[in-house]
Amino acid sequence: MNAKEDEGLITSVGNLRQNTKESIYLMFDINGKRSVIGAGGVKIINGEKIRFYLEKY
Protein backbone atom coordinates (compact mmCIF):
# COMPACT_ATOMS: atom_id res chain seq x y z
CA MET A 1 0.00 0.00 0.00
CA ASN A 2 1.39 3.38 -0.98
CA ALA A 3 1.37 6.17 1.59
CA LYS A 4 2.52 9.80 1.54
CA GLU A 5 3.33 11.99 4.52
CA ASP A 6 4.04 15.61 5.24
CA GLU A 7 5.89 16.55 8.45
CA GLY A 8 4.84 13.35 10.23
CA LEU A 9 1.19 13.47 9.15
CA ILE A 10 -0.06 10.94 6.62
CA THR A 11 -1.77 12.74 3.73
CA SER A 12 -2.72 9.71 1.61
CA VAL A 13 -2.91 5.94 1.85
CA GLY A 14 -3.83 3.86 -1.17
CA ASN A 15 -6.91 5.52 -2.72
CA LEU A 16 -7.64 7.69 0.36
CA ARG A 17 -6.40 11.27 -0.08
CA GLN A 18 -7.11 14.22 2.14
CA ASN A 19 -8.40 17.45 0.66
CA THR A 20 -7.54 20.42 2.87
CA LYS A 21 -9.47 22.86 0.64
CA GLU A 22 -12.67 20.94 1.49
CA SER A 23 -11.58 20.30 5.12
CA ILE A 24 -11.39 16.52 4.56
CA TYR A 25 -8.53 14.90 6.44
CA LEU A 26 -7.04 11.43 6.63
CA MET A 27 -7.44 9.97 10.10
CA PHE A 28 -6.51 6.61 11.60
CA ASP A 29 -7.49 4.33 14.44
CA ILE A 30 -5.26 1.87 16.25
CA ASN A 31 -7.19 -1.07 17.65
CA GLY A 32 -10.43 0.90 17.34
CA LYS A 33 -9.17 4.05 19.11
CA ARG A 34 -8.45 7.28 17.26
CA SER A 35 -4.82 8.32 17.39
CA VAL A 36 -4.31 11.65 19.14
CA ILE A 37 -0.83 12.16 17.65
CA GLY A 38 0.48 12.19 14.10
CA ALA A 39 1.70 9.01 12.45
CA GLY A 40 5.32 10.10 12.86
CA GLY A 41 4.97 9.78 16.64
CA VAL A 42 3.18 6.42 16.73
CA LYS A 43 4.98 3.16 17.33
CA ILE A 44 3.03 0.20 15.95
CA ILE A 45 3.32 -3.14 17.72
CA ASN A 46 3.04 -6.36 15.69
CA GLY A 47 -0.58 -7.51 15.58
CA GLU A 48 -2.20 -4.10 16.07
CA LYS A 49 -5.02 -3.20 13.68
CA ILE A 50 -4.76 0.09 11.82
CA ARG A 51 -7.75 1.61 9.99
CA PHE A 52 -7.41 4.70 7.81
CA TYR A 53 -10.44 6.83 6.90
CA LEU A 54 -11.40 10.31 5.73
CA GLU A 55 -13.22 12.77 7.99
CA LYS A 56 -14.56 16.27 7.37
CA TYR A 57 -13.80 19.02 9.90
CORBEL-V413669 format. One record per pair of residues at least 6 apart in sequence whose ideal C-beta (glycine too) atoms are under 6 Angstrom apart, sorted by the first residue. I is the first residue (numbers start at 1). J is the second residue. Records with the same first field share a line. If there is no record, write none. Layout:
I->J / J
//
This chain:
1->14
3->10 / 13
4->11 / 12
8->38 / 40
9->38
10->26 / 39
11->18
13->52
16->26 / 52 / 54
18->24 / 25 / 26
23->56 / 57
24->54 / 56
25->55
27->53 / 55
28->35 / 50 / 52
29->51
30->48 / 50
31->48 / 49
35->42
//
